[in-house]
Amino acid sequence: MTDAPTSAGDGLIRVQVGLVVPVGPPASGKTSFVRALIARRQIDAETVVSSDEIRAELIRVPLAEGDSDEVDARIFEERDRRIVARLAAGRSAIAESTNVTPQARARLLTIARRFNAPVTMLRFTSDITDLLQQHSERNRPDITTADVRAYAATMMRDASTDQLRSEGAAAVHDVPGRRQGVTPTEAAERFSFR
């Protein structure tokens, strides 16, 4: 169950200024959703702090060749630095990565607490058939079908609405997707980030 939408009668789910944490396996629609928010001018591109984009900026080699614990540490340190800058300025940040493990979310929640920023978690709950279909439609050689299955299993085990709330989320919402016959643009239309 998700939180009841906070709205002014228009049915939009209002997301508070603060830290927004998409939670979902690869290919679940997180990136398409935030791109739709940007295209609809609901958020600025700078609001999205994407670990994949930071990886591309810092590493400049094919993803599979740049993977290591040291590289990952650099990427997430830079992600955290950008989130801190936005929250310190009183602006929202969307921490775009999978965020399916409690450890990944704990790091983000710690940052948000430093600035007394509310955390909204957006769950992307595609079933495995849809995930695998969406994965096959993407050009991501760095992520295998086995990776998608593993992330999906972790999501099922460690990212229920109750779990996310117990970790400190102020609000948790499920973002509709392919399973519900909803496009990323249609999903974006259901949210307000202002």
Beta strands, then each sheet from edge to edge (+ up, - down):
strand 1: 13-14
strand 2: 19-23
strand 3: 48-50
strand 4: 93-96
strand 5: 119-123
strand 6: 171-174
strand 7: 191-192
sheet 1: 1+ 7+
sheet 2: 3+ 4+ 2+ 5+ 6+
end
